[in-house]
Amino acid sequence: MAINPPVDATRTQAWAQLQQHFNQLQQQGISLRQWFAQDPQRVQRMSFDAGDLHFDLSKNLITPETLQLLANLGRQVGLEQRIQDQYHGVHINNTEDRAVLHTALRRPESDEGKFVVDGQDTVKDVREVLNRIYDFARKVRSGEWTGITGRRITTVVNIGIGGSDLGPSMAYEALKPYADAGITARYVSNIDPNDLAEKTRDLDPETTLFIIVSKTFTTLETLTNARCARTWLLDSLRAKGAIFGDGQDADAVRRHFVAVSTALDKVEAFGIDPANAFGFWNWVGGRYSVDSAVGTSLAVVLGPDNFENFLQGFHAIDEYFASTPLEQNVVALLGLMNVWYVNFF
């Protein structure tokens, strides 16, 4: 069931106290230089560790009192309960009456059977998809999976938009030094055909693999780019003499295209073997989907072991966020500081 609508933060006592606190700071004059001079321990008081990450908030326009008042605000709007509700599968997505379970994507395999939501063993299902992705990634990386002419894949082109592009493309740029199999990735999201043209201009079709990322396989921008990519592949292979006539077209598409989607009928109609389609669930929000099958390009380029480490890092922060009091919870405090800057400044 969906939970009750959110509390109006502006009507809480904590909000009024924050406004009073803000007014006082304005009257006294906000000066980081002065605050550091008055409190030699400012850095230590306003630094936090979460997993392997260290956060120093001391250079922000806040005082220790600000952080306490922000924590009070979080508590009065029910943030702590919402966090627990999220981690227990309550439908905190009120608009769609859904659970919000991207945290299940990075739970360890040992959690199978422990996180059943709406009758679904979420961790078991996630791990089944991950194992299929890892098997596929190993085949591509080892050269067992080849293009239609038998040559190894050296470039993966991810075609998606929004959450099906932004997370993987950002993570790839950050983690590029870990790409160790001689495979690079490129990301196409813009429906302007120049984007795809530039991303494929110097590629060899014989060694290029496309990953089409669309849960419903109906996203206009993604499908338009996917069709253009299919045309580029077939025309380029013909121009090289790598395939002859239409008879080999279907085989070429099956060797050079895979999908991240749950619409297997549409995937097959496009020409992709449904066995090479990797799915995810409606409780995975797009902006949080990089650690689902949407991250298949990363698993291929970085390898299953590195992708698993990636998930473990997410899980460490998940555990921290769920178990740390708001006053020390830097994940929550960073979000609350956005309220401080946007709504008060």
Secondary structure, 3 states (H helix, E strand, C coil): CECCCCCCHHHCHHHHHHHHHHHHHHHHCCCHHHHHHHCCCHHHHCEEEECCEEEECCCCCCCHHHHHHHHHHHHHCCHHHHHHHHHCCCECECCCCECCCHHHHHCCHHHCCCCEECCEEHHHHHHHHHHHHHHHHHHHHHCCCECCCCCECCEEEEECCHHHCHHHHHHHHHHHHHCCCCCEEEEECCCCHHHHHHHHCCCCHHHEEEEEECCCCCCHHHHHHHHHHHHHHHHHHHHCCCCCCHHHHHHHHHHHEEEECCCHHHHHHHCCCHHHEECCCCCCCHHHHHHCHHHHHHHHHHCHHHHHHHHHHHHHHHHHHHHCCHHHCHHHHHHHHHHHHHHHC
